[in-house]
Each structure stands twice: as C-alpha cells, then as structure tokens.
Amino acid sequence: MTCGSCCTSKTDAFFATRTARRDARRYQRKGPTGTTKTLLEGLAQVNAGGATMLDIGGGVGALHHELLEGRFDRAVHVDAANAYLEVARLEAATRGHADRVEFRFGDVAECREEIPVTDLVTMDRVVCCYPDEILLLSVASSKARRWLALSYPRNRLLLRLGTGVVNLYERVFGNDFRVFIRPEEHIMAEVVRHGFVSRFERQSLFWQVSIFERTNPLLA
Ligand SMILES: C[S@@+](CC[C@H](N)C(=O)[O-])C[C@H]1O[C@@H](n2cnc3c(N)ncnc32)[C@H](O)[C@@H]1O
C-alpha cells in the first residue's frame, strides 16, 4: 500500500539507498544506539506481553527488530522512505520476523485511515522531519491504545543554528526536505491533550526521549 504526498517524495529522496544501507550496517555492527537505545531502556519497563506496535518512520527498523525478540507480538512499520523499508525488511527476514512485521510505504498522516490501532506507537527522531508536528502527533496518539514513545531534538540555540545550516544547504542544492525543531511544550501539550501522561523522560544534550501512557480509553 502506498499513500504518497508532497512530504513523501521529499523524504523518500532525502533518505536514499546509500543512507539506509550505511545505517543498516551500523545497526548490524553496534546494535541500537542513541535515542533508540534510550527508548528501549524505557520500554523495558512496560508490561508488553504479546502486545502490538506501530513504528512510524522506523528507519532501519531497530525498534521493532529488538522489541519483537520476545516482548511484542506483531509490528507495523510505516515509512516515507522506500530505502529504509528495504533494509528493514531484509533485517526482519534475517531475524525470522518477516511474517510478524507489516511494511507500508507512505506518509502516516496521509495513510491514517488504513493504519491500525496498536498497543504501542513509536516515533524515534521523526517529529523533526515533518512540517506539521501537531498533525503527526495527533495521528500517532490516535493509533496508540496504551503507550506512545517519542524522541525528538530539544529546542536549543545550537540545534536551531545547526538546523538552519542544514536547511540552507538543502535549499541551495534544490532539495525540498527540511528539518524542524519544535518547542518541547508544544509536543508535550499535544500528547497530554490526547489523554497521555508521562512515564519515562530522559534528556541528553540535544535529544528528548519520552514515553507516555494513555489514561483514557481510546475511542476508535
Ligand atoms: C531521521 S529518520 C529516523 C529513523 C529511525 N526512527 C531512527 O531513529 O534511526 C526519520 C524517519 O522518519 C520517516 N518519516 C518522516 N516523516 C514521516 C511520515 N509522515 N510518515 C512516515 N514516515 C515518516 C522517514 O522516512 C525516516 O525513516
């Protein structure tokens, strides 16, 4: 299934085969690192027992590769980059998970009607790749029956400057992909509005990692 948008083509072009293969090799060599590792540490505390997950913008698929090892039952990986889906699919097959992961290409916001509700929704370093963070968070929240796990860049001057340089470079070379730094309060407020409370918070110099649990029943 494919549901493209202007966002999908920019993102698909930005995360090309070379990037995806390099990231896959790094994951195979080192395992989960950075925000992914921190999210997994936080998720070790949730009582998953056979639960399902939706990995939005899962990249090489590190989160579902790890969480399907005895914790979660099934995963859906939606990604706006074909190259990432390809390497994630290969790794899932190598691990014997191929029949437990459904891979879908597209912008999750565009595809939302076709995306199932799962117990956990993850978005590791995805909010910064999307022009409408409120829409993205709203879609992710509406698909999370129990937990929502996010990582995103902190709203710090150095990061805003770095992002400005990256975006200028992209503009000069005629690429439409942009990186966005969002105020942490906006992200938190949107998630809380959907009935979640924070259960795990970890900050590094540049990254915020948060795991939320739903307190109200999900009205499908
Ligand atoms: C910086 S990469 C992060 C990949 C992986 N989660 C990680 O932390 O290594 C951002 C990912 O989000 C995906 N993405 C961005 N916007 C998306 C959207 N609206 N729907 C689905 N995937 C999206 C990109 O295709 C890419 O795989």
The ligand as an SDF file (V2000), in Angstrom:
LIG
                    3D

 27 29  0  0  0  0  0  0  0  0999 V2000
   15.7490   10.6390   10.9690 C   0  0  0  0  0  0  0  0  0  0  0  0
   14.9440    9.2240   10.3380 S   0  0  0  0  0  0  0  0  0  0  0  0
   14.7960    8.2710   11.8000 C   0  0  0  0  0  0  0  0  0  0  0  0
   14.7740    6.7910   11.5330 C   0  0  0  0  0  0  0  0  0  0  0  0
   14.7160    5.9240   12.7900 C   0  0  0  0  0  0  0  0  0  0  0  0
   13.4650    6.1190   13.5040 N   0  0  0  0  0  0  0  0  0  0  0  0
   15.8910    6.2140   13.6780 C   0  0  0  0  0  0  0  0  0  0  0  0
   15.7280    6.8650   14.7250 O   0  0  0  0  0  0  0  0  0  0  0  0
   17.0020    5.8070   13.3070 O   0  0  0  0  0  0  0  0  0  0  0  0
   13.2770    9.8000   10.0760 C   0  0  0  0  0  0  0  0  0  0  0  0
   12.3630    8.7230    9.5300 C   0  0  0  0  0  0  0  0  0  0  0  0
   11.0270    9.1960    9.5800 O   0  0  0  0  0  0  0  0  0  0  0  0
   10.3820    8.8700    8.3570 C   0  0  0  0  0  0  0  0  0  0  0  0
    9.2510    9.7820    8.2200 N   0  0  0  0  0  0  0  0  0  0  0  0
    9.2600   11.1380    8.2710 C   0  0  0  0  0  0  0  0  0  0  0  0
    8.0140   11.6280    8.1500 N   0  0  0  0  0  0  0  0  0  0  0  0
    7.1900   10.5640    8.0210 C   0  0  0  0  0  0  0  0  0  0  0  0
    5.7830   10.4080    7.8440 C   0  0  0  0  0  0  0  0  0  0  0  0
    4.9850   11.4700    7.7880 N   0  0  0  0  0  0  0  0  0  0  0  0
    5.2580    9.1740    7.7590 N   0  0  0  0  0  0  0  0  0  0  0  0
    6.0820    8.0880    7.8210 C   0  0  0  0  0  0  0  0  0  0  0  0
    7.4180    8.1640    7.9830 N   0  0  0  0  0  0  0  0  0  0  0  0
    7.9650    9.3720    8.0810 C   0  0  0  0  0  0  0  0  0  0  0  0
   11.4900    8.9890    7.3410 C   0  0  0  0  0  0  0  0  0  0  0  0
   11.1740    8.3210    6.1460 O   0  0  0  0  0  0  0  0  0  0  0  0
   12.6400    8.3440    8.0940 C   0  0  0  0  0  0  0  0  0  0  0  0
   12.5870    6.9440    8.0100 O   0  0  0  0  0  0  0  0  0  0  0  0
  1  2  1  0
  2  3  1  0
  2 10  1  0
  3  4  1  0
  4  5  1  0
  5  6  1  0
  5  7  1  0
  7  8  2  0
  7  9  1  0
 10 11  1  0
 11 12  1  0
 11 26  1  0
 12 13  1  0
 13 14  1  0
 13 24  1  0
 14 15  1  0
 14 23  1  0
 15 16  2  0
 16 17  1  0
 17 18  1  0
 17 23  2  0
 18 19  1  0
 18 20  2  0
 20 21  1  0
 21 22  2  0
 22 23  1  0
 24 25  1  0
 24 26  1  0
 26 27  1  0
M  CHG  2   2   1   9  -1
M  END
$$$$
